[in-house]
Amino acid sequence: MAFTRATAQLAEKLTGKLTGLTESLTEKHHLSSRSVRTRVGLAGAAALTVTGVVGAAATPAIAAPDEGSGTYALGFVQAMAVGDTIADDVRAQAQAQQRVADAAEEKAAEEREAEKAAEKREAAQEREAAEKREAAQEKRANERADRSAERRSATGYVDPVAGVDTTTTYKQAGASWSSGKHSGIDFPANTGTPVRSVGPGTVVTVGWGGAYGNQIVIRHDDGKYTQYAHLSATKVSAGQKVDGGQRIGAVGSTGNSTGPHLHFEARNGAYYGSDFNPITYLAGKGVDV
């Protein structure tokens, strides 16, 4: 008898705790009236677990119907149903959160791809703009050369680089030249600037000239020669006839050179050592440099 009372008291305590837990879950999840009734069955089920029999303390918890319902015989099934509902809610929340995270990651990936595409477009636009600037610069240089050619003197002579003032003068002393003196005059200009034949004549030399770098030598109709040195490019060949103002090459910095410029000489012969003052020569042809 003492064992039975102790067991009943233990069942009653366990039933109270389970009932309180069930009410808390019921309030949080807003269960239906059916779920409310289930907690009574859950308490009865706990009593069955402790006593092993449907005793005097446990029987009312299981058998007492609410409004005549006979569903309390299924207390365990109803308790499982409540647990499943809560678990389903948790799983649904987890799945919803995962979908949000996946969508955010997908959006971030799309934004990264869009940024890369924008960077590529910007780089392509910059390259295109640079190419256009270079083409425009070359076009302007060619136009200046053409205009200068149109304004050439009555003798058909022009300056070798259009619109550029000379720097290093003829016979200027310095250690940069093997003879100790400058054998011509210099026209500083950007690499690629057009170089023109100062007058009509025939090309006698095209190619590498040692310290002169890439060079061209032309024999003019008056028997004098002119030399064009440090070129970045040549556009004529030996034996070719040229006119005054015709483009024959481009300014460069080949050979013994400290920067892009045209080294220009006037000569009595085709080779080094026969030079004379090129400014005097051009002035005699009506060209002021």
Secondary structure per residue as TSV (DSSP state, phi and psi in degrees):
chain	resnum	aa	ss	phi	psi
A	1	M	-	360.0	-44.0
A	2	A	H	-60.3	-40.8
A	3	F	H	-61.6	-40.3
A	4	T	H	-65.4	-42.7
A	5	R	H	-65.4	-40.6
A	6	A	H	-63.1	-40.9
A	7	T	H	-65.2	-41.1
A	8	A	H	-63.7	-41.1
A	9	Q	H	-64.1	-42.0
A	10	L	H	-62.2	-41.3
A	11	A	H	-64.2	-38.1
A	12	E	H	-65.8	-43.6
A	13	K	H	-61.7	-45.7
A	14	L	H	-63.4	-38.5
A	15	T	H	-63.6	-41.0
A	16	G	H	-62.6	-44.7
A	17	K	H	-63.9	-44.4
A	18	L	H	-66.1	-36.4
A	19	T	H	-63.5	-43.4
A	20	G	H	-63.4	-41.7
A	21	L	H	-63.0	-42.7
A	22	T	H	-65.2	-39.5
A	23	E	H	-63.9	-38.8
A	24	S	H	-63.1	-45.9
A	25	L	H	-63.7	-38.3
A	26	T	H	-64.3	-41.2
A	27	E	H	-67.7	-39.7
A	28	K	H	-67.4	-38.3
A	29	H	H	-101.5	4.7
A	30	H	T	51.4	55.4
A	31	L	-	-71.0	158.4
A	32	S	-	-73.6	171.4
A	33	S	H	-58.9	-26.2
A	34	R	H	-69.1	-37.3
A	35	S	H	-70.4	-32.5
A	36	V	H	-62.9	-43.8
A	37	R	H	-63.6	-27.0
A	38	T	H	-64.5	-32.2
A	39	R	H	-63.3	-28.9
A	40	V	H	-66.4	-42.0
A	41	G	H	-64.4	-36.4
A	42	L	H	-64.5	-39.3
A	43	A	H	-65.3	-40.9
A	44	G	H	-63.8	-38.3
A	45	A	H	-63.2	-37.9
A	46	A	H	-63.5	-39.6
A	47	A	H	-63.8	-39.9
A	48	L	H	-60.7	-39.5
A	49	T	H	-63.6	-40.1
A	50	V	H	-75.2	-48.2
A	51	T	H	-85.0	-26.4
A	52	G	S	81.2	-7.1
A	53	V	S	-139.6	165.2
A	54	V	-	-88.4	86.7
A	55	G	-	-85.0	-171.1
A	56	A	T	-66.7	-34.2
A	57	A	T	-79.7	-32.7
A	58	A	T	-85.9	-34.6
A	59	T	H	-56.6	-45.0
A	60	P	H	-61.8	-34.4
A	61	A	H	-64.9	-32.4
A	62	I	H	-89.3	-42.4
A	63	A	H	-86.6	-22.8
A	64	A	-	-66.2	113.8
A	65	P	-	-84.4	152.1
A	66	D	S	-102.1	113.6
A	67	E	T	58.6	37.6
A	68	G	T	81.5	7.1
A	69	S	-	-77.1	143.6
A	70	G	-	-106.5	19.5
A	71	T	G	-79.8	-8.0
A	72	Y	G	-73.3	-7.3
A	73	A	G	-68.7	-15.1
A	74	L	G	-105.5	37.4
A	75	G	H	-55.5	-45.0
A	76	F	H	-61.7	-44.5
A	77	V	H	-62.1	-41.4
A	78	Q	H	-66.7	-39.4
A	79	A	H	-61.2	-41.9
A	80	M	H	-62.9	-37.2
A	81	A	H	-63.7	-42.0
A	82	V	H	-61.6	-45.3
A	83	G	H	-60.9	-42.5
A	84	D	H	-63.0	-39.5
A	85	T	H	-61.7	-45.0
A	86	I	H	-63.9	-44.4
A	87	A	H	-61.4	-40.1
A	88	D	H	-62.9	-39.4
A	89	D	H	-63.1	-43.5
A	90	V	H	-62.5	-45.6
A	91	R	H	-61.7	-41.3
A	92	A	H	-62.7	-41.8
A	93	Q	H	-64.2	-43.2
A	94	A	H	-62.1	-43.1
A	95	Q	H	-64.4	-41.0
A	96	A	H	-63.5	-42.3
A	97	Q	H	-64.3	-37.9
A	98	Q	H	-65.4	-39.3
A	99	R	H	-64.4	-39.6
A	100	V	H	-63.3	-43.8
A	101	A	H	-63.3	-43.0
A	102	D	H	-63.0	-41.3
A	103	A	H	-64.8	-39.6
A	104	A	H	-64.9	-42.0
A	105	E	H	-64.9	-41.1
A	106	E	H	-63.1	-42.3
A	107	K	H	-64.4	-41.2
A	108	A	H	-62.9	-41.0
A	109	A	H	-63.2	-41.4
A	110	E	H	-63.3	-39.8
A	111	E	H	-65.9	-39.1
A	112	R	H	-63.3	-42.9
A	113	E	H	-63.1	-39.9
A	114	A	H	-64.3	-39.1
A	115	E	H	-64.3	-42.6
A	116	K	H	-62.6	-43.2
A	117	A	H	-62.8	-40.4
A	118	A	H	-64.8	-40.0
A	119	E	H	-64.2	-40.6
A	120	K	H	-64.4	-42.7
A	121	R	H	-63.1	-40.4
A	122	E	H	-65.1	-42.3
A	123	A	H	-63.4	-42.0
A	124	A	H	-63.8	-38.8
A	125	Q	H	-66.6	-38.8
A	126	E	H	-65.0	-42.9
A	127	R	H	-62.7	-43.2
A	128	E	H	-62.9	-41.0
A	129	A	H	-64.8	-40.2
A	130	A	H	-64.6	-42.1
A	131	E	H	-63.4	-39.3
A	132	K	H	-65.3	-40.2
A	133	R	H	-63.1	-43.7
A	134	E	H	-62.9	-43.2
A	135	A	H	-63.3	-39.3
A	136	A	H	-66.4	-40.3
A	137	Q	H	-62.8	-44.6
A	138	E	H	-63.6	-40.0
A	139	K	H	-62.7	-43.6
A	140	R	H	-64.0	-40.0
A	141	A	H	-63.5	-42.6
A	142	N	H	-64.8	-39.1
A	143	E	H	-65.0	-40.5
A	144	R	H	-62.4	-41.4
A	145	A	H	-63.2	-41.6
A	146	D	H	-64.7	-42.4
A	147	R	H	-65.1	-40.4
A	148	S	H	-64.3	-38.4
A	149	A	H	-63.4	-36.3
A	150	E	H	-68.0	-27.8
A	151	R	T	-94.6	10.5
A	152	R	-	-59.7	158.1
A	153	S	-	-65.6	168.8
A	154	A	T	-62.3	-21.1
A	155	T	T	-81.6	-7.8
A	156	G	S	87.5	11.9
A	157	Y	-	-102.7	149.8
A	158	V	-	-139.2	171.7
A	159	D	-	-77.4	150.4
A	160	P	S	-69.3	-28.8
A	161	V	S	-128.9	119.5
A	162	A	T	-65.8	131.2
A	163	G	T	67.8	22.7
A	164	V	-	-119.3	130.8
A	165	D	-	-82.3	150.9
A	166	T	-	-78.3	157.7
A	167	T	-	-118.0	-89.0
A	168	T	S	-61.5	127.6
A	169	T	-	-88.5	168.3
A	170	Y	T	-69.6	133.3
A	171	K	T	67.3	18.4
A	172	Q	-	-65.9	134.6
A	173	A	B	-78.6	149.2
A	174	G	-	172.3	155.2
A	175	A	T	-78.9	-5.8
A	176	S	T	-74.5	-15.3
A	177	W	S	-114.4	140.4
A	178	S	T	-61.7	-32.3
A	179	S	T	-83.7	-8.2
A	180	G	S	88.2	-5.2
A	181	K	B	-140.4	152.3
A	182	H	-	-76.3	128.6
A	183	S	-	-94.3	8.4
A	184	G	S	-159.1	-153.1
A	185	I	E	-130.0	156.0
A	186	D	E	-114.1	143.5
A	187	F	E	-119.3	99.2
A	188	P	E	-71.3	133.4
A	189	A	-	-162.7	162.6
A	190	N	-	-66.6	149.6
A	191	T	T	-57.7	132.6
A	192	G	T	99.3	-12.3
A	193	T	-	-61.8	135.5
A	194	P	E	-62.1	140.0
A	195	V	E	-113.9	134.1
A	196	R	E	-118.0	151.7
A	197	S	-	-69.5	131.4
A	198	V	S	-70.6	-20.9
A	199	G	S	-160.2	173.9
A	200	P	S	-67.0	145.5
A	201	G	E	174.6	-161.3
A	202	T	E	-128.9	133.8
A	203	V	E	-71.9	128.6
A	204	V	E	-111.2	-27.5
A	205	T	E	-140.3	132.6
A	206	V	E	-140.2	127.2
A	207	G	E	144.0	-161.8
A	208	W	E	-76.9	133.5
A	209	G	-	-122.9	34.7
A	210	G	G	66.6	-120.6
A	211	A	G	-61.4	-23.0
A	212	Y	G	-79.0	-10.4
A	213	G	-	66.1	-147.1
A	214	N	E	-70.2	128.8
A	215	Q	E	-139.9	162.3
A	216	I	E	-134.4	137.0
A	217	V	E	-122.4	131.8
A	218	I	E	-123.0	136.2
A	219	R	E	-97.3	123.5
A	220	H	E	-91.9	169.7
A	221	D	T	-66.5	-18.3
A	222	D	T	-88.4	2.3
A	223	G	S	91.5	-5.0
A	224	K	-	-90.9	164.2
A	225	Y	E	-121.5	151.3
A	226	T	E	-130.1	145.2
A	227	Q	E	-119.9	142.4
A	228	Y	E	-128.6	113.6
A	229	A	E	-121.9	166.4
A	230	H	E	67.3	26.1
A	231	L	E	-69.3	146.8
A	232	S	S	-88.6	-20.7
A	233	A	E	-157.2	150.9
A	234	T	E	-122.6	145.5
A	235	K	-	-126.8	16.2
A	236	V	-	-133.3	171.7
A	237	S	-	-132.7	158.2
A	238	A	T	-58.6	136.9
A	239	G	T	90.6	-7.6
A	240	Q	-	-78.9	137.9
A	241	K	E	-82.0	138.0
A	242	V	E	-132.3	157.7
A	243	D	-	-105.4	160.7
A	244	G	T	-63.6	129.3
A	245	G	T	90.8	-5.9
A	246	Q	-	-74.3	136.7
A	247	R	E	-71.4	127.6
A	248	I	E	-118.7	-16.0
A	249	G	E	-171.7	-161.8
A	250	A	E	-141.1	145.2
A	251	V	-	-59.6	142.7
A	252	G	B	-152.4	-159.7
A	253	S	-	-144.8	40.9
A	254	T	-	-84.3	159.4
A	255	G	S	76.0	-149.5
A	256	N	S	-82.8	88.8
A	257	S	-	-142.2	143.3
A	258	T	S	-100.8	2.0
A	259	G	S	168.9	166.5
A	260	P	S	-64.2	125.5
A	261	H	E	-169.4	165.4
A	262	L	E	-103.7	124.4
A	263	H	E	-93.2	121.9
A	264	F	E	-120.9	132.8
A	265	E	E	-128.6	149.0
A	266	A	E	-109.5	133.1
A	267	R	E	-133.7	155.2
A	268	N	S	-85.7	-21.2
A	269	G	S	-132.3	-179.1
A	270	A	S	-78.9	-17.1
A	271	Y	S	-117.6	170.3
A	272	Y	T	-58.6	141.2
A	273	G	T	104.2	-9.3
A	274	S	-	-107.4	20.8
A	275	D	E	-73.2	156.7
A	276	F	E	-144.0	176.2
A	277	N	-	-62.5	112.8
A	278	P	H	-70.1	-27.9
A	279	I	H	-67.9	-40.4
A	280	T	H	-64.0	-40.4
A	281	Y	H	-63.2	-48.3
A	282	L	H	-67.8	-38.7
A	283	A	H	-61.3	-36.0
A	284	G	H	-67.8	-17.4
A	285	K	T	-99.2	7.2
A	286	G	T	85.6	15.5
A	287	V	-	-109.6	123.5
A	288	D	-	-103.2	115.3
A	289	V	-	-115.4	360.0
